[in-house]
């Protein structure tokens, strides 16, 4: 997706549990623009998370996280790598820790476990040069610029529940609702 065909998106649908039979937020957003959005699950594994993820999730040095790594596609073309981290004490023994799609997405499953997203996630946006692995996955030339959006989400009870790191090839515009 080039900056010429960017659209205004909203973060809230990605934080809102889906109703039974409802499309995931990315598929619904792409369809609203006459496009086809999909995701390919690359891996699900228990890891020692990067330091910023560990700190936000308030994990002790011995605690691990479950990461779900996905390739996000628009009209079957890669546009984003998305890694979502969950504290292992929340994710272990649930579909979050299994290598399969989750009906309604992770946010819907988390809500069923009692972890509903608060209204104000912290989002950090940075520009970077794509790594060789990112270039390969996203079909980019070596050193191509990417946008990295990291979303830190806490539950309505104030418990850190998810960190998503999204490496994007596209222009980003989205709207936040004032509270």
N, C-alpha and C positions, 0 to 999 in steps of 0.2 A: 504494500500500500504506500503510495507516495503522498507527499503533503498536498498534492493537488486534489486527492479524493478523500481527504480527512473529513470526519463528521464530528459533531458535538456529542459526546457520550456523557453518561452520568455514573458516578461510582456507586450510588445507593442500590441499584439492582444487583450488584455483585455482593452486597452485604445482606440481602434480604432473602430469607428462605423461600423456595419455590413451592407452589401448590402441586398436588399430584397431577402428573401428566403435563405440567408446564415445562417449556424449554429452559435450558440453562441460560444464564444472563448473556453470554457471548453470542450464542446462536440466535437469541431473540433480538439482540442489538443489531447484529448483521442483517437479519431478515427484515428489520424495520427500514433498512437502507437498500433493500432489494439484493442483498448479497447472501452468501452462505458461509456461516461461521461454524467451525468445528474444532475439536481438540484431539490430539493423540497423546495418550498416556505413555511416557517414555520409561519411567521407573518409579517405584515406591520403595523406600528403604529407611532403615533406622540409621541415623548419622550423628556425629558430633557436629552440631551446627556452627556456622561462622559466628565469630564473637558478637557482632551486633544483634544477631538473632538470639543467641544464648542470653545476652543481657536483657533484651526486651521481654523474652519469655520467662525471665527470672529463674533460669535453670542453674542448679548447682553444677560444679565442674564434672561430676560423675553422671549427671542426667543427660539423656539423649533426646533427640527430636525425630519425628517421622517427617520425611520430605516426600512430596508428590511432585514429580517433574513432568511437565506437559509441553508439547509443541502446539501452539495455537495457530490455526489456519484460517485464511479468508479466501474463499473460492478455491480451496485446495492448495493455496500458496502459503508458505510459512511467514508469519508476521510477528511472532512473539515466542519467547521461551518463558514459561511461568513455573517457578518453584515455590511451593507453599509448604511452610514448616509448621508443625503442631507439636506441642509438648507430648512426649511419649506417654506420660501418665493420663493424658486425655485420649490419645489416638490408638494406643495399643489395644488389641482385642476388638477393634471396630473396623468397618470397611475403609476408614482412612488409612489403615496400615496394610491394606490388601491391594494387589496390582489389578484393579478393575475399576471401571467407571462407577460413579456413585449416582444413583437416580436423584435428580434435583440438585446435585452438586454437594460439595463439602459443607457449604453454609447451611444447607437444609439438614444434613446429617448432624452437624454440630448443634443446631437448634433442637433436634430431637433428643440430644444428650444433655440439654439444659444450658447450652452455651450460645446465647443469642448475641449478635454483634451490637455493640453500642453505636450511637449516632455519629461519633466523631473519630474515625480512625486517623492516625497520623500517617501522612503520605510524604515521602521524600523522593524527589526527582533529581536525577543527575545524568549528565551526558558522559559517555565513555567511548573508547575505541573497543570494538568487539574483539573478544578473544578468538584465537583460531577455531576452537570448538564451536563458539557461537556463530562464527562466519560459516562454518560447514553446515550447521543445523539450519541456519536462516538463509542460506544461499547468498551470502554477502562476500564481496571482495575483502581480502585481508586488510585489517585496520579500519574498516568502515565504521562510521559513527553509529551508536545506538543510544537509545534513551532507556534508562533504568529507573523504574518506578518501584519503590519499596513501600508496601502498605503494612502498617503495624495495627493490629486489631485487638481490642479488649472486649470482654463480654459486658453485658449490662450490669453484672455484679462486680465489674472492675478487674476480672482475672485476664491476664494476657492469654490469648487463645490461638492466634495465627499471625505469621509473618509471611507475606507473599512478595517475592522478588520477580518482577516482570521486565524482561529485556526485550525492547521493542524496536522494530525497524520503521515504525510509522510516526507520523505527526500525531501529537496528542492534544486534544482539546476535550475538556469535560467540565461539567457544571456541578457545583456543590450547593446544596440547599442551605439557606441561612436558618439558624435556629433561634 
